[in-house]
């Protein structure tokens, strides 16, 4: 039997990329999705460098990194040009890679430090009105079956906490504190409500309160709905279960929202992130401090949260234009 030729040894560029990805995974706790995205972006960067005969990060220069960015924006090898936001994401990976190598002393300088990412077109988050949210939530509660109790609780938690869909379906029973009282028994004027522990990007933990509606819906599901589905599974600790008793998937959660939106007669695209955007927008409309909203959303920087202030300002302009006699 002929001996297979040995695979070529990885060059210094490949080893350096693997070292940075291992650093992100072990030292920074980056998520699987983040690591895959960075690995893909750096794979394209490595191909670009090798196309120029560069197999060692030390051979990269500021001019090369700038050319790579232009390469992404203008299209290459049959690929479509990347939007500013996508090109900026790739450059973030490249900048992080070179910054790490420079800090570790693996290279003498950082060639990407002065290369600025393209400015993406600012798109305002899509939020729906409070009335539309109520229609969506009502449409999720069709009957009193375990599935309908779950669907209502899921949507109430998404809107009541501003959770990402991955955070909501990732909830375990031990992550929920229903607080005092039982279903439907909360005194007027008292805070009440549940607390949920969410794990965001990079497994960063935060505690978020739920209002009475979300608490009531969640308790109804846990007490009257979840046990019926749990008997079909293998004892998962997940809060939200599918029909087989396993953890509800991301796609299934999307389907719940899409079906509820159709029943509610909501036009346009409604997604789990629509409820997250609506959560933030309605809080700011109600007078919440942007720093508080930042903590509730789990944003690392308040700058990310401040985009929602543009939504509320736009709403004010629209109301003013319609209502003021000398606005037009």
C-alpha positions, 0 to 999 in steps of 0.5 A: 500500500502506497504511503500517503504524503505527509501534510505540509507543516503549517507556516508561521502565519497559520500557527500565529492565527491558531495561537490568537484564536486559542487565546480568545477561547481560553483567556477571553471566553469568546463564544463559538460563533465569535471564534468561527467568524474570526477564523473565517475572516482571518482565513481570508486574510491569510489567503490574501497575504499568501497571494503576496508571498507573505507566510510570516506575520512579520512581513505584513505592513500597514500598506498590505492591511490597507490593500486587504481592506480595499480588496474586501470593499471592491470584490475579488475572485468572483466574490461580491464586494463586502458592505462597510459593516462586513468589511469593518468586522473583518478588519476588527479580526485583523486588528485584534490579531496583529495587536495580540502578536505585538503585545506578545512580542511575536512581531516588532510592530502592529501594522494594522493599528492605524488602519481605520475601518470603513464607516457603515451606514447607520441603520436604526433598529426596527421597533414596533409599537406597544399596541403591536407588541400586545397584539403579538403577545395575545396572538401567541396564546392560542388556547391553553395547551402546553405549546401555547403556554410556552409560546406566550411565556417565551415572547413575554420573556423576550419583550419583558427582559430584552433578552437575545433569543440565544439567551432566552432559549439558553435559560435553565430552571435554576436561572429563574427566580419567580419571587414572592406570590403565585400566578396572578397574585401580585399587589398593586403598586409593588415591584413584584415580578421574577428575576432571570439570569441571562448569559450574554456574549462571552458568557457574561452574566447579568440579572434582569427583572421581569414585569408582572405580565412576563412573570405570570406567563412564565409561571403559568408555563412552568407550573401548567405547561412544562411538566407535560412536555418534560415527561417526553424528554430526558430530564433537561434543565431547560426552561423552554422545551420542544414537543419532544421534551428537549431544549427549544431550538433557536429556529423553533423560537423564530418560528413561534414569533413568525407564526404569532406575527402572522396571526396578529396581522403584523406586516413587515419582518418581525424577529426576536431582535424586534422584541429586543429593540422594542424593549429598549425603545419603549424603556427610553420613551418611558424615561429610563436612563440610557445607562440602565438600559445598557445594563439590561441589554448587556451592552459592553459600551453605552455607545451601542445603546445610544443608537436607540436614543436616535429612534426616540428622537425620530419618533419625537420629530414625527409627532411634532411634524404631525401635531404642531400647526407651524411644523410644515 
